[in-house]
Amino acid sequence: MGRRGLTLSALVVLLAALPLLAQVNEYEMRYGQTVEVSVDNLLQFPEMYEGKAVRTKGRLEFYPIMGRTDTYALRGTFGGRLYIVPFPEVEVEWEQGAKTWGGREVEVTGVVNRANDSQSGSQIVLIAIWGFLGPPDEKHGPLASAPTTLEELVTKAGSRDGKMVHVAGQFRGQNLFGDLPSASRHRSADWVLKEDVYAVWVTGKKPHGPGWSLDAGMKRDTGKWLQVTGRVSTDHGVVYIEAVDVTLGKPLSPAAQAQAPAKAPPPLPPRPKKPPVVVFSLPLDGERDVAPNSVFMVQFSKDMDEPSFKGRVVLRYAGRPQPGDRELDAVKIDYDGGRRALVIDPADLLRPGRTVEILLLPGIVDIDGLALETRPGLAPGGVVDTLRFQIAGGGLGAVPSP
């Protein structure tokens, strides 16, 4: 269907940090292994990286676009911009950090896409991020990842702030044993790493990887040795590690190494499967000033059963019919399995000033047969989910939105 409808009239900045920051391994399973690439290469050859997982770094700048004031971008050497769009699970944390990072180098990890600026019509390149790393503290010099111990981090709290470290410890879940003050937990996904009597919070990545996954709410999963690489920070004497990598491993210190179990932990029982939900859309759900020739893309959290969409996706004008309305009876619907995305082409120019709705009806399922669930906080009534978009071009003679 080409790219004429992949418009982006708003860019929101972030798939960061990850589902809190995000779970990079899950995204790599979806988009492939992450590759390092420069901002300039992404801007010059976006087609080579489109739909792929990349990691890049550059100076962050605030650049309002298409009427929005919360847009950020990485500036290329030749003046181009790589726009940053956070996945929903990292949006809040990204916004909190990005406000203070203007003009400084940040690192982001995500998937590359192209879109059309609905105002200028020019093509833009964006990265939907699930992970990010803020600028290092200048007083600590360049980023480095050095082996250290939790004892050193805790007893010399603050001395390694801003530096990248590599530590080992035992997984203690979401503070299930009261190793740290409960009020010091910053996010619901934070978990505790402990060696001997020294404990820190790990944030930014969940404790899982290829072939293994630990549940932060289950005591049975605690005690496993993990190795964590990330940047250190201290808040009111409590140490935090913003993780960029978490792996199963053994303790780093010789004394703890001697106490480590000789055998690898037994495989964990299969985790319950979660039903799919809508995670992202282009244009964004609730967006205004959407181009009349837009094609809509709705992305899901899991691989979907394509036949289940038949007869269960409706595109319509919201509210009562208005004079001059045409039936949207030529809508084309395709499912892109590689992106887990439903592409909805109205095959007609949408009426300026009107609101259109995408209704997802009961019966849509993923490849495991689990039914699509309503997003948290929504109450769409008899349908499973509803996305709404305001078509641009109101003004004199335009039909008002109901």
C-alpha positions in Angstrom: 0.0 0.0 0.0 3.0 2.2 0.0 3.7 5.0 2.5 1.3 7.8 1.6 -0.8 7.2 4.7 1.9 6.7 7.3 1.6 10.2 8.5 2.9 11.5 11.8 1.4 14.7 13.0 2.8 14.3 16.5 5.9 12.8 17.8 6.1 11.9 21.5 9.5 11.1 23.0 10.9 7.5 24.7 9.5 1.6 23.1 12.6 4.3 26.9 13.7 3.3 29.1 11.8 0.1 28.9 8.4 -1.5 29.9 9.7 0.6 32.4 12.5 0.9 30.7 11.7 -1.9 28.3 12.6 -5.5 28.1 15.2 -5.4 25.4 15.3 -9.1 24.8 11.6 -9.2 24.1 11.9 -6.4 21.5 15.0 -8.1 20.0 12.9 -11.2 19.5 10.4 -9.0 17.6 12.8 -6.8 15.6 16.0 -8.8 15.5 19.4 -8.3 17.2 20.2 -4.7 18.0 22.9 -3.2 15.9 25.0 -0.1 16.6 24.6 2.6 13.9 25.3 6.3 13.7 22.5 8.9 13.5 23.9 10.1 10.1 23.6 6.6 8.6 20.0 6.3 9.9 19.1 9.6 8.2 20.9 8.9 5.0 19.9 5.2 4.5 16.7 4.7 6.6 15.4 2.0 4.2 18.3 -0.2 5.3 17.3 -0.1 8.9 13.5 0.3 8.8 11.7 -2.2 11.0 15.0 -3.2 12.7 16.4 -2.8 16.2 19.2 -0.3 16.4 21.2 1.5 19.1 22.5 5.0 18.4 23.6 8.1 20.2 23.7 11.8 19.6 23.1 15.2 21.1 19.5 15.7 22.2 17.6 18.7 21.1 14.1 20.0 21.7 12.3 20.5 18.3 8.6 21.2 18.3 6.9 19.8 15.2 3.4 19.9 13.9 2.0 21.9 16.7 3.4 19.7 19.5 5.7 21.0 22.2 6.9 17.7 23.6 9.1 16.5 20.7 12.7 15.6 20.9 15.3 14.6 18.2 18.9 13.6 17.8 20.7 16.0 15.4 22.7 14.6 12.5 26.0 16.1 11.4 24.5 17.6 8.3 21.5 19.1 10.0 18.9 16.3 9.7 17.0 15.1 12.7 16.1 11.6 14.0 12.8 12.1 15.8 12.3 10.1 19.0 9.0 8.4 19.9 8.8 6.5 23.2 6.9 3.2 23.5 4.1 3.8 26.1 5.8 1.8 28.8 8.8 4.2 28.9 7.1 7.4 27.9 6.8 8.9 31.4 10.4 8.2 32.5 11.8 9.4 29.2 10.0 12.7 29.5 11.3 13.2 33.0 14.9 12.8 31.9 14.7 14.4 28.5 13.6 17.8 30.0 17.1 18.2 31.5 19.3 16.6 28.7 19.1 19.3 26.0 22.4 19.6 24.1 23.9 16.6 25.8 24.7 13.2 24.4 22.1 10.4 25.0 21.9 6.8 23.8 18.6 5.3 22.6 17.6 1.8 21.5 14.5 1.1 19.4 13.1 0.3 16.0 13.4 2.6 13.0 10.5 3.8 10.9 9.7 6.4 8.3 6.7 8.7 8.1 5.3 11.7 6.3 5.0 15.1 7.9 1.3 15.9 7.4 2.0 19.6 7.1 5.1 19.8 4.9 4.6 16.4 3.1 8.3 15.7 3.5 9.5 12.3 4.8 10.9 12.1 8.3 12.9 9.3 10.1 11.9 8.3 13.6 13.0 5.8 16.2 10.4 4.3 18.5 12.5 3.6 21.6 12.2 1.1 24.4 15.5 1.8 26.0 17.7 4.8 26.6 20.7 6.0 28.5 21.0 9.5 29.7 24.1 11.6 29.5 27.0 10.7 31.8 27.9 13.0 34.6 30.8 15.0 33.1 32.8 15.0 36.3 33.2 11.2 36.0 34.6 11.3 32.4 33.6 9.0 29.6 31.4 6.0 30.0 33.1 2.8 31.1 32.0 -0.6 32.3 34.2 -1.8 35.1 33.8 -4.9 37.4 33.1 -3.9 41.0 31.2 -5.2 44.0 28.0 -4.3 45.6 30.0 -3.7 48.8 32.0 -1.0 47.2 28.9 0.7 45.7 27.0 0.7 49.0 29.9 1.6 51.4 31.1 4.3 49.1 27.7 5.5 48.0 27.9 8.3 45.4 31.5 7.8 44.5 30.6 5.9 41.3 27.6 7.9 40.3 27.3 8.4 36.5 29.7 5.5 35.8 29.0 2.3 34.1 29.7 -0.8 36.2 29.5 -4.6 36.1 28.3 -6.3 39.3 27.0 -9.6 40.4 24.6 -10.5 43.2 21.6 -12.6 44.1 18.1 -11.8 42.8 15.9 -10.8 45.7 12.7 -10.0 43.8 10.7 -6.8 44.4 12.3 -6.3 47.9 10.5 -9.5 49.1 12.9 -9.7 52.1 12.9 -6.1 53.1 16.6 -5.6 52.1 15.9 -1.9 51.2 13.5 0.7 52.5 10.2 0.2 50.6 9.8 3.9 50.1 13.1 4.0 48.1 11.6 2.1 45.2 11.2 4.4 42.3 9.2 2.3 39.9 7.0 -0.8 40.2 9.3 -2.8 38.0 12.4 -2.1 40.1 14.0 -5.2 41.8 16.7 -5.9 44.4 20.2 -7.3 43.8 22.1 -8.4 46.9 25.5 -9.8 47.9 26.2 -10.6 51.6 24.5 -7.6 53.4 24.8 -5.1 50.5 21.8 -4.5 48.4 20.9 -2.1 45.5 17.9 -1.4 43.4 18.1 -2.5 39.7 15.9 -0.5 37.3 15.4 -0.3 33.6 15.4 -4.0 32.7 13.4 -6.9 34.0 15.3 -10.0 35.2 14.9 -12.2 32.1 16.7 -13.2 28.9 16.7 -15.8 26.2 15.6 -19.1 27.8 15.1 -17.7 31.4 12.8 -15.4 33.3 12.5 -14.6 37.0 9.3 -13.3 38.6 10.0 -10.4 41.0 6.9 -11.3 42.9 7.8 -14.9 43.7 10.2 -15.9 46.5 10.8 -19.2 44.7 12.7 -17.3 42.0 15.0 -15.5 44.4 18.6 -16.6 45.2 19.6 -16.9 41.6 22.9 -15.2 40.7 22.7 -12.5 38.1 25.2 -10.2 36.5 24.1 -6.6 35.8 25.8 -3.9 33.7 24.5 -0.4 34.1 25.0 3.2 35.3 25.1 4.0 39.0 23.2 6.7 40.8 22.5 7.4 44.5 19.4 8.9 46.0 19.3 9.6 49.8 22.0 7.1 50.4 20.3 4.3 48.4 22.2 3.0 45.4 20.5 2.4 42.0 21.8 0.7 38.9 20.1 1.7 35.6 20.6 -1.6 33.8 21.5 -2.0 30.2 22.2 -5.7 30.4 21.1 -8.5 32.8 22.4 -12.1 32.5 22.4 -15.3 34.5 25.8 -15.7 36.1 28.0 -16.4 39.0 29.3 -14.1 41.8 32.3 -11.9 40.9 34.0 -12.0 44.3 36.1 -15.2 45.1 34.4 -15.7 48.5 30.9 -15.6 47.0 32.1 -17.7 44.0 33.0 -20.5 46.4 29.5 -20.5 47.8 27.8 -20.5 44.4 26.0 -23.7 43.4 27.9 -25.9 41.1 24.9 -26.8 39.0 22.9 -24.5 36.8 19.4 -23.7 38.1 16.7 -26.0 36.9 14.5 -24.7 34.1 11.7 -22.5 35.2 8.1 -23.7 34.6 6.3 -22.1 31.7 4.9 -18.7 32.5 1.2 -18.1 32.0 0.5 -16.5 28.6 -0.7 -13.0 28.5 -3.5 -11.9 26.2 -2.7 -9.3 23.5 -3.5 -5.5 23.7 -3.0 -2.5 21.5 0.3 -0.9 22.2 0.8 1.8 19.6 -0.8 3.4 16.6 0.1 5.8 13.8 -1.3 8.4 13.8 -1.4 8.3 17.6 -4.7 7.4 19.2 -6.6 10.7 20.0 -4.5 12.7 17.7 -5.9 15.9 16.0 -5.1 17.3 12.6 -4.8 13.9 10.9 -4.4 14.2 7.2 -7.5 13.3 5.2 -5.5 10.8 3.1 -4.1 9.0 6.1 -3.6 5.2 6.3 -3.8 4.0 9.9 -1.5 1.5 11.6 -2.4 -0.3 14.9 0.3 -2.3 16.6 -0.3 -5.2 19.0 1.7 -6.6 21.9 1.7 -10.1 20.4 1.6 -11.9 17.1 -2.0 -12.0 16.0 -4.1 -14.5 14.1 -4.7 -12.7 10.8 -8.0 -14.5 9.9 -9.5 -13.4 13.2 -9.6 -9.7 11.9 -12.0 -10.6 9.2 -15.4 -8.8 9.8 -14.2 -7.5 13.2 -12.5 -4.2 12.2 -14.7 -1.2 11.6 -13.7 2.2 10.3 -16.4 4.8 10.6 -17.3 8.4 11.2 -18.1 9.0 14.9 -21.5 10.3 15.9 -24.6 10.9 13.8 -24.4 10.8 10.0 -23.8 14.2 8.5 -25.0 15.5 5.1 -22.5 14.6 2.5 -21.1 11.6 4.3 -20.0 8.7 2.1 -20.0 5.2 3.4 -16.5 4.0 4.1 -17.3 0.7 2.2 -14.0 0.3 0.3 -11.8 0.1 3.4 -8.7 -2.2 2.9 -7.3 -4.1 5.8 -3.9 -5.9 5.9 -2.0 -7.5 8.7 1.8 -7.1 8.8 3.0 -10.0 10.8 6.6 -8.8 10.9 5.5 -5.6 12.8 2.5 -7.1 14.5 0.6 -4.3 12.9 -2.9 -3.9 11.3 -2.9 -1.5 8.4 -6.2 0.1 7.7 -6.6 2.1 4.4 -9.8 4.0 4.1 -9.4 4.0 0.3 -11.1 7.5 0.3 -10.4 11.0 1.5 -11.7 11.5 4.9 -14.0 14.5 5.6 -12.2 17.5 7.1 -13.2 18.3 10.7 -14.8 14.9 11.3 -13.7 12.3 13.9 -13.2 8.8 12.7 -13.2 5.7 14.8 -11.5 2.3 14.5 -13.5 -0.3 16.3 -11.9 -3.7 17.2 -14.7 -6.2 17.8 -14.8 -9.3 20.0 -13.3 -12.4 18.4 -9.9 -11.0 17.5 -7.3 -13.3 18.9 -3.5 -13.9 18.9 -1.7 -16.9 17.5 -2.2 -18.7 20.8 -6.0 -18.2 20.6 -6.0 -15.6 23.4 -8.6 -12.9 22.9 -7.6 -9.2 22.5 -8.1 -7.3 25.7 -9.1 -3.7 26.3 -6.3 -1.4 27.2 -6.1 -0.4 30.9 -8.3 2.6 31.7 -10.6 2.3 28.7 -14.2 1.4 28.7 -15.2 1.0 25.1 -18.6 -0.7 25.8 -19.6 -3.5 23.5 -16.4 -3.5 21.5 -13.0 -4.5 22.7 -11.1 -1.4 21.8 -11.7 2.0 20.1 -9.2 4.4 18.6 -10.3 7.9 17.6 -8.7 10.5 15.3 -9.6 14.1 14.4 -9.3 14.8 10.7 -7.6 18.1 9.8 -9.1 20.9 7.8 -12.0 22.4 9.8 -12.7 26.0 9.2 -15.5 27.6 7.2 -17.8 25.1 5.5 -16.3 22.2 7.4 -18.6 19.7 9.0 -18.2 20.0 12.8 -17.1 16.9 14.7 -19.9 15.4 16.7 
